[in-house]
Amino acid sequence: MAILVTGGTGQVGRALQRLAPDRVVAPKRALLDLADPEALAEMVASQEWEAVINCAAYTAVDKAEADVVAAWTVNALAPAAFAAATAKAGIPLVHLSTDYVFDGSKAEPYVEDDPVAPLGVYGASKEGGEQAVRTANPNHIILRTAWVVSADGANFVKTMLRLAAGRPELRVVGDQYGCPTSADDIARACIAIVDRLAQPDAPRGTYHFVNAGEANWADLAEAVVARAATHGRPRPIVTRITTADYPTPARRPANSRLSTAKLARDFGITAPEWHVAVDAIVDTLLKDQA
């Protein structure tokens, strides 16, 4: 049996297809309308799936503040439809969520049972998706992650490489903390979870997965330009600024650090340190451009 993956053009969706090309089916967006619950149910019912991994999301955090209906449709109503359909089919649902369900006021890394308090539409809609999954299909894993980066799509690493090529200075926020997380590592975690869910005694519920360590955005920018410099690229100065210096329509959590102890305990899944993951992404991107 195959694994149905939604959001196949996103960073994690692409990573899953690379990781398990003979096992993953990721329908094109034209064949899977996330705004059509009946179409989603029909896709789940179209064959016997091993599991569904829902990577699809409305991730334009600032745009979501004005595009409320679209954000809630993709981030909450579509997961509700998938959860209901997978429950009917008797298969597990692995649903990716986000650090943005928290407000960032905690001093320590967040654990799964900490109270949620999203700051904006994106986080609220993702929390709505979590609630839909929990109430519609007990056979689920909600996997919260954060600061996703890869050699695919649009993300912070690629933005820094582009800006560093033409600027002597990069002004980057230094008072928001989290952990850069490789889409490839998330994909490996998802496949390991699906494998474990095939066993009747497998745990269910909400878990966190990020790469090891922590950073702020300026730390990540410095790591990117330092690694790029080993490829002969320019190394601009990274100037640390505050969140107040870079206002955005949506508020960001000041603390997006997530504890992964529960996932390691229950599933034996751990991740490499974020520097290792980011170095590998930069190497891939610059090798491809050479």
N, C-alpha and C positions, 0 to 999 in steps of 0.2 A: 504493500500500500504506500501511497505517496502522502506527503505533507502539503496541505494547502497553505500558501503564504500570501498574505495581502500586503500591499505597499511594495510591490516588487521592484519599483524604480527608485525607491529610497535607499539610504545607505545600508541599513540592516537587511532589507530585502535583497539587495544585490549581493551582499556578503553571504547570505544564506544560499543563494543560487550558485555562487562560486564554491562554497564549502560542500554542498551536497547536490550537485547537478542532476544526479540520477534519482534523487529522492524528493526534491522540492518542485512543486508546480506553483508558479506565480502568474496568474492571469493578467493580461494587459488591462490597463485602466478602462479601455473601451468595453471590455467584456465583464467588468465587475463594477457596477455603479454603486458607490458607497451611499448614495442618497436614496437607494431603492431597496428597502428591507426584503421585499419578495425576491428580488434578484439575488441578494446575498444568501437567502435561505435556499433558493434553487441551486446555487453553486455548491453549497455544503451538501445538499442532497443528491447531487449529480453523480457521485460515485462514493465508494467506501474510502474514506480518508483515515490516515493514521492519527492525525491531529490537525488543528488549524493554528497557525501562528499569525496573529494580527499585528503587523508592523505599520499598517496604514494610519496616518494621522495628519491632521491639519496643524502644521508646525510653525506657521508664520505668526510668531508671538505678538508682534506689534500690530500687524494687520487684523488679527483676531479681535482686537478691541472694538473695531468698527464692523467686523464681519461675523457677528455673533452667531447667526443662524447657520452659516456654513461650518464654523468651528464646532458647534454643538452637534451638527448632523454627522460629521466625520468622526469626531472624538467621543461622542456619547451614544448617539442613536445607532450608528453602524456596529459598535461593539455589542450593544443590546441585541441587535439582530443576529450577530454571529453567536452570541452566547445562547440565545434561545434555539438557534438551529443546531448548534453542536450538542446541546443537551438532548434535543430530540433524536439526534443521530447516535448518541451515546459515546461521543468522542471528546477528548480534552481540548481545551482552548488555552493557548499561551498568549497573553495580551500584554503588549509593551506599554508602559506608562512612564511617568516623568517625575523628576525632583520638584517640578513646579506645583505639585499638589501641596507643598509646604510653603510657609511664608518666609522661611530663612531666619527666624528670630532665635532659634536654638543655638547654644554655644557649641554643642558637640554634634558629631555626625548623627543624622536622623536614623532611627530604627523603624521597622515596619509598623509598629503599633503607635507611633507618635501621632497626635491629632493633626489632621490636615487643615489647612487654612490658605487656600490659593489666593494669590494677589490680583489675578486678572482673569480674563475670559479663557485664555488658553488653559491655564491650570485648572480652572473650575470645570471646563468641559472635559478635561482628561480625568478629573476626579469623578465626574458623572459617568464616564465610561467604566471606571473601576467599579462603581456601585452597580451598574447594569450587569457587568460580568459576574460579580459576586452573587447577585440575587437571581440570575437566570440559569447559571450552570455551576453547580458545586465542584465539578471536575475541571478546575481551572488553576492556572498560575498567572498571577499578575506580576510582571517583572518591571520594576521601576529602574530607570537608568538616567544618565545625565551627560551633558556636554559631549554628544556623540560626534566623532570625527572619523574620517576615512579618506581614501584616495578618490572616492566617488562623490558626486553631487556637490552641493554648496555647504561649506562648513567653515569653522574658524581657522583651521590650519591652512586651507586653500586660500582664504581671504588674506591671511598674514603673508603668505608667500607672494601673492599678487601685489600687495601693497609694498612689501619690502623690496621688490624689484625696481621701484621708482621713487622711493622716498628715503630721505636720510634719517627720518625720525618717525616712530610709530607711537601714538598716544593711546594707551590701552588701560582699561579699568583695572585697578589693583585692589579693590575692596569687596569683590564678590568671590567667594571661595567655593570650590567644588572639585570634581575630578574628571579630567578629559578621559573619554572612554572610547576605545576602538570598536567600530561596527563589526569588525571581524571577530573580536572577542565576544561581543554580544551574540553573534550568530552561533559561535561554538557553544555558548551557554544555553542557547535556545534548543539546539539539537540534543545536548546532554540532558536537558530537562524532559524533552519529548521521549527520549529513550527510557528515562527513569519512570515516566508516567505510564509506560506500558506495564509496569509491575503493580499489582493490586494494593501493595502496602505503601505506595509512593505518597509523600505528603502533598498537600494542596495549599493554596492560599497566596499571600502577598510576600514578595521577596525583593531585595535590592541587588543590583549588579552594576558595579563600576570598576574601572581599573584601580589598582592599589595606589595609595598615596593621595596627596591633595595639592591643589594649586589655585592661584587666582588667574584671571585672564592675562595679566601682564606676565606672570610666570610662564604661561603656555606660549605667549608670543615670543618671549626670550628663548625658550627651548626650540621653537620652530626656526627662528633666524639663526641660532647657533648651529643647528644641524644643517641648515641650508648653506651656511658658510663653509662647511666641510666639502661641499660640492662646488665651491668657487663662487657662490652667489654673494651679493652684497649683504652686509650685516648692519642694518640701521640701528640707531639707539632706540631702546624701548623706554618711553617716559610713562611713569605710572600716574594715572589720574583717578579721581573719585567717581562714583556713580553720579553724583550731583553735577560733575563736569560734562557728563554725557547723557543728557536726559532722553528718555524714550517714551513712546505712548504707553507701553506696558511696564509695570514695575517688575524688577527681577529680585529673586531671593538673594540676600547677602550671603547666606550659607546654604549651599546645595550639596554638602557632603553627605553621603549615604553609607551607612554601615552595611557590610556584606557578610557579617558573621553568621547570620541565620542561614543564608544560602550555602555557605561553606559547611556548616554543621549538618544541614538536612540533605544536601545533594553532593557534597564534596567538591563543589565548583569554586575555584579561585581564579583570579585574573592577574596577569603580569603588571608590573609597575607602569604608570602612565608614560614615563619618559621612554621606556622601551617601545611601547605602542606608537607613540608620536614619531620617534626616530624612524621606525619602519615605514610609516605613512609618508614622511618627507622623502625618504630614500626612494620609495616607489614613484612618487610624483616627479621628482627631479630626474630619475632614471628614464621615465617615460618621455620627459621633455628634451632629454639630451640628444 
